[in-house]
C-alpha cells in the first residue's frame, strides 16, 4: 500500500528514477508516492530512517536530484517547499514516533 503525499509550490520537479514517483496534481503541485512500509516507524531509529526517506523524496520533488552536491541538497532543505513537503508527509502518515523525529529534527536544526 502506498501513501500519496502532496507537495505544494514546486517550481521544478526533478527526480531520480526509482527514488520517487511523482504525479502532477495541479498547476504547481505534485504528489510523491512513498510506500507505507517505508514510513511505518516502530522504534525511534526506524522513525529517523523514515524521516530521512521522506526528506530525500522532498529534496527530489523540490528541485534537488538524488545525486546532488551536498551544498545543493542543503540549499533545497532550507526552502519552504522542502519544509512544507516533509511536514505535510509527517502529518499525513500520523505516526507518533515519526512526528517526534520531525520535532527533534527542528530542535537540532535550531541549535546549529
Secondary structure as a PSIPRED ss2 file (coil, helix, strand):
# PSIPRED VFORMAT (PSIPRED V4.0)

   1 X C   1.000  0.000  0.000
   2 X E   0.000  0.000  1.000
   3 X E   0.000  0.000  1.000
   4 X E   0.000  0.000  1.000
   5 X E   0.000  0.000  1.000
   6 X E   0.000  0.000  1.000
   7 X E   0.000  0.000  1.000
   8 X C   1.000  0.000  0.000
   9 X C   1.000  0.000  0.000
  10 X C   1.000  0.000  0.000
  11 X C   1.000  0.000  0.000
  12 X C   1.000  0.000  0.000
  13 X C   1.000  0.000  0.000
  14 X C   1.000  0.000  0.000
  15 X C   1.000  0.000  0.000
  16 X C   1.000  0.000  0.000
  17 X C   1.000  0.000  0.000
  18 X C   1.000  0.000  0.000
  19 X C   1.000  0.000  0.000
  20 X C   1.000  0.000  0.000
  21 X E   0.000  0.000  1.000
  22 X E   0.000  0.000  1.000
  23 X E   0.000  0.000  1.000
  24 X E   0.000  0.000  1.000
  25 X E   0.000  0.000  1.000
  26 X E   0.000  0.000  1.000
  27 X C   1.000  0.000  0.000
  28 X C   1.000  0.000  0.000
  29 X E   0.000  0.000  1.000
  30 X E   0.000  0.000  1.000
  31 X E   0.000  0.000  1.000
  32 X E   0.000  0.000  1.000
  33 X E   0.000  0.000  1.000
  34 X E   0.000  0.000  1.000
  35 X E   0.000  0.000  1.000
  36 X H   0.000  1.000  0.000
  37 X H   0.000  1.000  0.000
  38 X H   0.000  1.000  0.000
  39 X H   0.000  1.000  0.000
  40 X C   1.000  0.000  0.000
  41 X C   1.000  0.000  0.000
  42 X C   1.000  0.000  0.000
  43 X C   1.000  0.000  0.000
  44 X H   0.000  1.000  0.000
  45 X H   0.000  1.000  0.000
  46 X H   0.000  1.000  0.000
  47 X H   0.000  1.000  0.000
  48 X H   0.000  1.000  0.000
  49 X H   0.000  1.000  0.000
  50 X H   0.000  1.000  0.000
  51 X H   0.000  1.000  0.000
  52 X H   0.000  1.000  0.000
  53 X H   0.000  1.000  0.000
  54 X H   0.000  1.000  0.000
  55 X H   0.000  1.000  0.000
  56 X H   0.000  1.000  0.000
  57 X H   0.000  1.000  0.000
  58 X H   0.000  1.000  0.000
  59 X H   0.000  1.000  0.000
  60 X H   0.000  1.000  0.000
  61 X H   0.000  1.000  0.000
  62 X C   1.000  0.000  0.000
  63 X C   1.000  0.000  0.000
  64 X C   1.000  0.000  0.000
  65 X C   1.000  0.000  0.000
  66 X C   1.000  0.000  0.000
  67 X C   1.000  0.000  0.000
  68 X C   1.000  0.000  0.000
  69 X C   1.000  0.000  0.000
  70 X H   0.000  1.000  0.000
  71 X H   0.000  1.000  0.000
  72 X H   0.000  1.000  0.000
  73 X H   0.000  1.000  0.000
  74 X H   0.000  1.000  0.000
  75 X H   0.000  1.000  0.000
  76 X H   0.000  1.000  0.000
  77 X H   0.000  1.000  0.000
  78 X C   1.000  0.000  0.000
  79 X C   1.000  0.000  0.000
  80 X H   0.000  1.000  0.000
  81 X H   0.000  1.000  0.000
  82 X H   0.000  1.000  0.000
  83 X H   0.000  1.000  0.000
  84 X H   0.000  1.000  0.000
  85 X H   0.000  1.000  0.000
  86 X H   0.000  1.000  0.000
  87 X H   0.000  1.000  0.000
  88 X H   0.000  1.000  0.000
  89 X H   0.000  1.000  0.000
  90 X H   0.000  1.000  0.000
  91 X H   0.000  1.000  0.000
  92 X H   0.000  1.000  0.000
  93 X H   0.000  1.000  0.000
  94 X C   1.000  0.000  0.000
  95 X C   1.000  0.000  0.000
  96 X H   0.000  1.000  0.000
  97 X H   0.000  1.000  0.000
  98 X H   0.000  1.000  0.000
  99 X H   0.000  1.000  0.000
 100 X H   0.000  1.000  0.000
 101 X H   0.000  1.000  0.000
 102 X H   0.000  1.000  0.000
 103 X H   0.000  1.000  0.000
 104 X H   0.000  1.000  0.000
 105 X H   0.000  1.000  0.000
 106 X H   0.000  1.000  0.000
 107 X H   0.000  1.000  0.000
 108 X H   0.000  1.000  0.000
 109 X H   0.000  1.000  0.000
 110 X H   0.000  1.000  0.000
 111 X H   0.000  1.000  0.000
 112 X C   1.000  0.000  0.000
